[in-house]
């Protein structure tokens, strides 16, 4: 298998993880940080912008996972690549958004 497929699956997993908070926050009618806010990633975007941004992330995640190569969830390397992307984006998002929403613990973990 081409190793570039796993790179695509990794970034697809990262986009999938990024889609969830934007889409859910938007569906709940809540403003949330997005790249379109001022300042970018710090200011809040409307719920509609977040639904659209979340949906775009879902589409690009699908393109990178389902349309590149032959993704097989039962293939360990494919599952690890997607899982690593989801985990890394999850940790980065937790640290980044935790500073705005009180989610970062005082111990630094």
N, C-alpha and C positions, 0 to 999 in steps of 0.2 A: 504494500500500500504506500502511496505517496505521502510523505510526512507533511506536506503542505495541506493535505486534507485535515489532519489533526490540528494544525494551526487555525484553519478555518472553523473547525468545531469549537476550539477554545474561544475564539472571538464571538462565535455564535452563542456560546454559553454565557459569556459576559454581557452580551446584548439582551439575552433572555432575562438575566437577573436584573438588568437595568430597567427593563420594560415594566416589571411588576410594580415597583413602588409608584412610578409615574402614572400608570394606568389606573391602579387602585385608588390613589389619592384623587385623581381626576374624577373617577366614578363616584367617589364619596363627596364630591363638591368642594374639596379642599385645595387651597393653593399649595404649591410645592416648588422647591428649587428646580430649575432646568437651565439648559444652556442658552435659552432665549430670554432669560430674566436679565435685569440690570442691577448690579453687576452679574455677569454670567456665572451660574452655579451657586450664587449666594442669594440673590434676590428671589422673590417668589413669582411664579408664573400662574396664570389662571388655571382653573380646573380643566377647561376646554383645551388649553395648550398642552397640559399634561396628558390628557387622554390621547390627543393626536401624537405626541412625542412617544408615549408608551406604545401605541399601536405601530408606529414606524419602527421602533425597536423590535417588536414582535416580528414584523415582516422581514427585517434584515437578519434577525436571528434564524428565522425559517429558511431564508435564502442560503445562509452560511452553513446551516446544519443539514437540511433536507435536500438541497439542490447541488451541493458540492460533493463529488464522489458518491459513494454508496454508504450512507451512515447506517450503522447497525448498533443498536443500543446494547445488544448482547456481546459485542466485540469490546473487550476490556480497554483497548487503547482509545477507541472512540468515546466510550463512556467516561474514561478518565479525563480526556481532553475537554469535553463539555463540562464535566463536574468541576474541573480546575478553574475554568472560566467563570462558572457560577460562583464558586467559593471566593475567588480573588475579587470579583466585582462586589460580592456581598460584604467582604471585609473592608474594602476601600469605601463603599457606600456607608457602612456603619460608622467608620471613623470620620468621614467627611460630614455626613448629615447629623451625626451624634453631637457635634459641636453646636449645631443650631437648635436641636430638639432635646438637649439634655441627656443624650444617651451614652455619652462617654463617661466612664467611671473615673473617680479621682486616682485610682491606682494605675491608670494608663493601659489597662487591658481592654 
